[in-house]
C-alpha cells in the first residue's frame, strides 16, 4: 500500500506500507534506501517480500529530495530528520502502536539512523555502514554508535570500498555485546555479487534477509524473556 506523508507545504514523503502475511504481526521494520537509491531497488524489494512472509511489517520510503546533486550537499541531519518523521508517524498509527520497531538503513542512511534514540526502538540494522569516503579515505566518526544501548546488526560486503573488513570487525568488537556482524563474501558496498561461480544475486539477497529476520525475532524473544 502506497501512502504520502506531508511534512511541509512543499515536501511530502512517499511511503510503501507492507503488512505481514498471513496474520497480524507485532514486529515492524522501517527501511531507508541509500542516498543514491530509492525504495524500489531490488535488494529492498527482496527484503520486503521475505519479511512479510516471515510475519514482519515493512515500511519503505523515498527521501523527498528530487536531485542527486542536492542530496550530496545536504548534511546528515537532513536525512536523520526525515527518518525521525517516518518513525514518529508509524509509532502514532494504531495498527503499529504496540509493535517492536526496528530501524534499518543502507549506506549513508545507516549513519543517519544511528543518531535516532527512542525507547520504542527495539534494534538497529546497518546495511553497508560506511566508515570513510573511498577516494580520500577520510575516516568518519563512529561515536554515535557507542550511545546506542539497543541491539545492532551490521551487514557488510567483504569488497566494500567504503569500509575495510578489519576496521568493521574492530568496531563491532568494541560495541559488543550490543552488536553483531555478518560479512557477505564477494559483494560490494551495495551487496552486488562480484563472482557468480557458486552463488547468484538471489542467493545473496535471501542470505541477507534470513540473517536480519533471525536478528529481529531473536531480539524480540529476548525482550519477552526479560519481561
Residue, then its C-alpha position, 0 to 999 in steps of 0.5 A: x500500500x502506497x501512502x504520502x506523508x506531508x511534512x511541509x507545504x512543499x515536501x511530502x514523503x512517499x511511503x510503501x506500507x507492507x503488512x505481514x502475511x498471513x496474520x497480524x504481526x507485532x514486529x515492524x521494520x522501517x527501511x531507508x534506501x541509500x542516498x543514491x537509491x530509492x525504495x524500489x531497488x531490488x535488494x529492498x524489494x527482496x527484503x520486503x517480500x521475505x519479511x512479510x512472509x516471515x510475519x514482519x511489517x515493512x515500511x519503505x520510503x523515498x527521501x523527498x529530495x528530487x536531485x542527486x546533486x542536492x542530496x550530496x550537499x545536504x548534511x546528515x541531519x537532513x536525512x536523520x530528520x526525515x527518518x525521525x518523521x517516518x518513525x514518529x508517524x508509524x509509532x502514532x498509527x494504531x495498527x503499529x502502536x504496540x509493535x517492536x520497531x526496528x530501524x534499518x538503513x543502507x549506506x549513508x542512511x545507516x549513519x543517519x539512523x544511528x543518531x535516532x534514540x527512542x525507547x520504542x526502538x527495539x534494534x538497529x540494522x546497518x546495511x553497508x555502514x560506511x566508515x570513510x569516503x573511498x577516494x580520500x579515505x577520510x575516516x568518519x566518526x563512529x561515536x554515535x554508535x557507542x550511545x546506542x544501548x539497543x541491539x545492532x546488526x551490521x551487514x557488510x560486503x567483504x569488497x566494500x570500498x567504503x569500509x575495510x573488513x578489519x576496521x568493521x570487525x574492530x568496531x563491532x568488537x568494541x560495541x559488543x555485546x550490543x552488536x553483531x556482524x555478518x560479512x557477505x563474501x564477494x559483494x560490494x558496498x551495495x551487496x552486488x555479487x562480484x563472482x557468480x561461480x557458486x552463488x547468484x544475486x538471489x542467493x545473496x539477497x535471501x542470505x541477507x534477509x534470513x540473517x536480519x529476520x533471525x536478528x529481529x525475532x531473536x531480539x524480540x524473544x529476548x525482550x519477552x524473556x526479560x519481561 
